[in-house]
Amino acid sequence: AAGIGIVYQEPLFFPNLSITANIFAGHEITDRVGRLDEPAMRSRAAALLDELHVPVSADRRMEHLSPAHVQLVQVARALAFDCRVLVLDEPTTSLTDAEATQLFGVLAALKARGVTILFVSHRLPEVFRLCDRITVLRDGHHIATFDREAATVDQVVRAMVGREPPGHVPRERPAGDARPALSVRDLVRRPRVNGVSFDVAAGEIVGVFGLVGSGRTELVETIFGLARPDAGSVDVHGHRLAPGAPASAIRSGVALVPEDRQRQGLFFNLSLGDNLALPGAALVSHRLIRRREERDGAASQIAALSIKAPGLQVTPDRLSGGNQQKVVVGKWLGIAPRVLLLDEPTKGVDIGAKYEIHNIIRREASRGMACLVASSDLPEVLALADRILVVRDGRLRGELSAVEADEERVMRLAAAPAEGPA
């Protein structure tokens, strides 16, 4: 082996196999006669999980793990062998701050042992914390290399986006119907969502902030109908949505940009044109495929969202993470939804794409769309939201306006221990 370990941005794993089987897939430990040495692999897997502070059994199947634990298993797989060069591509995307800190401790120990680490990330605080040198690429070209001690964050950002980063963009909310565009009442989906109620007005951007495991993703999925609630209701412009029925939500003008674009947002066996056309095709009554209309609509979305792609016929795997995410957003904007739900909308994208997606959300809200943005990226929520709902343990723990919200107040609500039922 060349001694190179890789942790990919999008986790690659066998969901129906155990953690141990995933760590050693393709590199199984065998005894003298070639039989799998299950005890040895299980013991080594358990030691790696303990080193990374992953509190699960090595025998647990991957499909039952949280996204954060899935990512840490990918790190364990890379560390399981004689790793002399470790490449990590956005490894902290699904990790909490505590999990990321633990990972950085492991990486520091590996560095002290002589392991070379190539850390690919758009999260600049992590880059400045971990790296000795910083190289910036843009559109496949080398832009600059900085020594960490001499570089500033602004220098690196300018190199990444080719311009000064914009600050918070103030905007006027359009006058609209007195009724809320989205009304959620006493929504329950045990054990992750427990009696949540709130409204979102037309033209408003409401942020839902919570740490990993807080229930924010389950809340958004339940509103859209991916899971049937145990109790509660969701109304869109006064119309009651059928529980657990995404088709009903879509027909009522609700769209969801999911957290996991790889598994839930895109069809990688279809072209960009087909991906962009699917939501609209599902809403029409005729059975004929109108290719010219679909191509024109897809081309319009690609131009409007500045999606960089070789053409409509390429598959999404040919695009960068940021452009893939814009395709997911664009396919739903093509049906002109009245309520747009976004779960981690800039997860795993570069800073330039992040600004572009933020501007898309602001633009649509200014046109009257109600936007609900669920994110664990606190600076993102602070930059985008008119109001911030803070979720912890499946409950709404507080609400802050954009004027009164800051990192300390939001984190106090998100991380403080519960003092009883809310």
Number of C-alpha atoms within 10 A of each C-alpha: 7 8 12 17 22 17 23 16 19 18 16 12 19 14 14 13 15 19 30 26 24 24 26 19 14 8 12 17 15 13 10 7 6 9 10 13 13 15 10 14 20 20 13 18 25 21 15 21 23 15 13 19 14 18 10 13 15 25 14 15 17 22 15 12 15 13 18 19 21 22 23 25 27 25 26 27 23 22 20 18 15 13 18 18 19 21 20 20 17 19 24 22 23 22 21 15 12 9 18 18 14 15 20 16 14 16 17 15 12 18 15 10 10 11 18 16 19 14 18 17 20 20 15 14 10 15 17 17 10 16 14 11 15 18 15 19 14 14 9 7 8 11 14 14 14 15 13 17 10 7 14 12 13 11 12 19 18 14 19 22 17 12 10 12 14 7 8 12 10 10 11 10 18 14 10 12 10 9 14 19 24 24 20 18 15 14 22 22 20 13 11 17 27 21 18 20 16 16 18 21 25 26 25 26 26 25 28 26 29 28 21 18 17 22 23 30 23 20 26 23 23 23 27 26 22 17 17 17 20 17 15 16 19 26 19 21 19 12 12 14 22 16 21 18 16 22 17 16 24 22 14 18 17 25 25 25 24 23 20 16 18 17 11 11 19 23 17 15 12 14 18 29 25 20 22 28 24 16 17 16 17 13 12 9 7 9 8 8 9 10 12 9 11 18 18 13 17 23 17 14 22 23 10 11 17 14 20 16 17 10 12 17 13 16 21 24 15 13 17 18 21 22 22 24 29 25 28 21 25 24 27 22 19 17 19 16 19 24 28 25 22 24 23 22 27 24 20 24 22 19 19 18 21 20 17 16 21 17 15 18 22 22 14 20 24 18 16 19 25 27 28 27 26 28 24 23 16 17 11 21 24 21 15 21 23 20 22 25 25 26 27 24 20 24 23 25 20 16 18 17 14 17 9 11 17 14 11 9 12 23 15 13 20 22 15 10 10 13 6 5 6 11
